[in-house]
Amino acid sequence: MATGSRYKVKFRRVRMGKTDYRTRKQLLISKKPRLVIRKSLKNTQIQIIVPQSAGDSTLVSANTQDLKKYGYTAPTGNITSAYLAGLLLGYRAKKKGQTEAITDLGLYHTTKGGLLFAALKGAVDAGLDIPHDPAIFPSEDRIMGKHIDKYRKTNIAEQFQTVKQKIEGEFR
């Protein structure tokens, strides 16, 4: 451990690897709502968060576990479920009058065509105005789950279509 009169201890959340304050400051300066995407092995959680002086408040949220209400029985830790959760969040946000946001991916390492960008594509397809580059989105086959169908007995592509139609039918 460094010692001396010039040593400064970093903030606790920086030491724990949870927060990049430089990026967070830039997101807060923009004064736009943030589309926050967080993933785990089995779930993807997406929220639209508005910065306020008393603290951030969540306007809308969606989780891949919410897809069970629409008949989605496939695993929830994949690109297909992340896209559907993003689509669900986008429609919920539009219903509450939210039309724009900026993406906050946290400290995740981003990969072109990955799960984080599948969730972003779902929100964009629902009609939210979010700055993005279309080249980062996964292919339609990956979003529909055709790459998973090769290894599973159940047909995720069919389930994807029915769940997508149920989500769109509920909010239109």
DAJOFEN-V424884 format. One record per backbone hydrogen bond with DSSP energy under -1.0 kcal/mol. NH is the residue of the N-H (numbers start at 1). CO is the residue of the C=O. Records with the same first field share a line. If there is no record, write none. Layout:
# DAJOFEN-V424884
NH->CO ; CO
This chain:
# DAJOFEN-V424884
15->11
16->12
18->13
19->13
24->20
25->21
26->22
27->23
28->24
29->25
30->26
31->28
34->49
35->102
36->47
37->104
38->45
40->43
45->38
46->62
47->36
48->60
49->34
50->57
57->50
59->48
62->46
64->44
66->63
68->65
69->66
70->67
71->68
72->67
82->78
83->79
84->80
85->81
86->82
87->83
88->84
89->85
90->86
91->87
92->88
93->89
94->90
95->91
96->92
97->94
98->93
101->129
102->33
104->35
108->105
113->136
114->111
118->114
119->115
120->116
121->117
122->118
123->119
124->120
125->121
126->122
127->124
128->123
129->99
130->128
136->133
137->134
143->139
144->140
146->141
149->145
151->148
159->155
160->156
161->157
162->158
163->159
164->160
165->161
166->162
167->163
168->164
169->165
170->166
171->167
